[in-house]
Amino acid sequence: MIGRLTTPDPSELQQVEVTEDGLVVWFNNEPKTHGEVVDGSVALLFEAQGKAQQGQLKLNDRSVNWRVRLSGGGLLLTAVAARPLQGDWAGSEVDDRWRLEIHLREQ
């Protein structure tokens, strides 16, 4: 019983929303996150559970493909485009959930 009180629920990806300049990713609680820009693509690894999904967004009228897939360390979200991307991300707690905003821009 005490273990259940001190051990948080595993983080789970609940939703991915496309915004004007990137993505908003929702979790049930804050996951451990590691992100970097690799060869012009933005990659974020979340220590979380969830389902694979993919989509596309427009950035300066150009297509950016994004994908969430299962990896050995959890969930890997990548964003790639024909031109190199840069990205910033920041998270905050909203209504007992974790909201991570990912803002993308061309290099």
SULJOTA-V831612 format. One record per residue. N is the residue number from 1. RES is the residue in one letter. SS is DSSP state (@ for helix, = for strand, . for the rest). PHI is phi in whole degrees, -180 to 180 (NA if undefined). Layout:
n:N res:RES ss:SS phi:PHI
n:N res:RES ss:SS phi:PHI
//
This chain:
n:1 res:M ss:. phi:NA
n:2 res:I ss:@ phi:-65
n:3 res:G ss:@ phi:-60
n:4 res:R ss:@ phi:-69
n:5 res:L ss:@ phi:-78
n:6 res:T ss:@ phi:-95
n:7 res:T ss:. phi:-99
n:8 res:P ss:. phi:-70
n:9 res:D ss:. phi:-62
n:10 res:P ss:. phi:-62
n:11 res:S ss:. phi:-69
n:12 res:E ss:= phi:-136
n:13 res:L ss:= phi:-69
n:14 res:Q ss:= phi:-106
n:15 res:Q ss:= phi:-165
n:16 res:V ss:= phi:-124
n:17 res:E ss:= phi:-117
n:18 res:V ss:= phi:-88
n:19 res:T ss:= phi:-118
n:20 res:E ss:. phi:-62
n:21 res:D ss:. phi:-127
n:22 res:G ss:= phi:164
n:23 res:L ss:= phi:-136
n:24 res:V ss:= phi:-122
n:25 res:V ss:= phi:-115
n:26 res:W ss:= phi:-108
n:27 res:F ss:= phi:-128
n:28 res:N ss:. phi:-71
n:29 res:N ss:. phi:-156
n:30 res:E ss:. phi:-70
n:31 res:P ss:. phi:-89
n:32 res:K ss:. phi:-66
n:33 res:T ss:= phi:-132
n:34 res:H ss:= phi:-130
n:35 res:G ss:= phi:-135
n:36 res:E ss:= phi:-160
n:37 res:V ss:= phi:-101
n:38 res:V ss:= phi:-124
n:39 res:D ss:. phi:51
n:40 res:G ss:. phi:82
n:41 res:S ss:= phi:-115
n:42 res:V ss:= phi:-100
n:43 res:A ss:= phi:-130
n:44 res:L ss:= phi:-129
n:45 res:L ss:= phi:-109
n:46 res:F ss:= phi:-111
n:47 res:E ss:. phi:-82
n:48 res:A ss:. phi:-156
n:49 res:Q ss:= phi:-107
n:50 res:G ss:. phi:161
n:51 res:K ss:. phi:-104
n:52 res:A ss:. phi:-69
n:53 res:Q ss:= phi:-159
n:54 res:Q ss:= phi:-154
n:55 res:G ss:= phi:-172
n:56 res:Q ss:= phi:-143
n:57 res:L ss:= phi:-137
n:58 res:K ss:= phi:-108
n:59 res:L ss:= phi:-131
n:60 res:N ss:. phi:55
n:61 res:D ss:. phi:62
n:62 res:R ss:= phi:-121
n:63 res:S ss:= phi:-77
n:64 res:V ss:= phi:-125
n:65 res:N ss:= phi:-95
n:66 res:W ss:= phi:-126
n:67 res:R ss:= phi:-151
n:68 res:V ss:= phi:-113
n:69 res:R ss:= phi:-138
n:70 res:L ss:= phi:-75
n:71 res:S ss:= phi:-137
n:72 res:G ss:. phi:-60
n:73 res:G ss:. phi:-97
n:74 res:G ss:= phi:137
n:75 res:L ss:= phi:-113
n:76 res:L ss:= phi:-114
n:77 res:L ss:= phi:-106
n:78 res:T ss:= phi:-126
n:79 res:A ss:= phi:-128
n:80 res:V ss:= phi:-133
n:81 res:A ss:= phi:-146
n:82 res:A ss:. phi:-65
n:83 res:R ss:. phi:-107
n:84 res:P ss:. phi:-59
n:85 res:L ss:= phi:-109
n:86 res:Q ss:= phi:-123
n:87 res:G ss:= phi:-153
n:88 res:D ss:= phi:-129
n:89 res:W ss:= phi:-145
n:90 res:A ss:= phi:-152
n:91 res:G ss:= phi:-117
n:92 res:S ss:= phi:-158
n:93 res:E ss:= phi:-87
n:94 res:V ss:= phi:-136
n:95 res:D ss:. phi:50
n:96 res:D ss:. phi:62
n:97 res:R ss:= phi:-129
n:98 res:W ss:= phi:-107
n:99 res:R ss:= phi:-116
n:100 res:L ss:= phi:-112
n:101 res:E ss:= phi:-94
n:102 res:I ss:= phi:-116
n:103 res:H ss:= phi:-105
n:104 res:L ss:= phi:-109
n:105 res:R ss:= phi:-152
n:106 res:E ss:= phi:-77
n:107 res:Q ss:. phi:-73
//
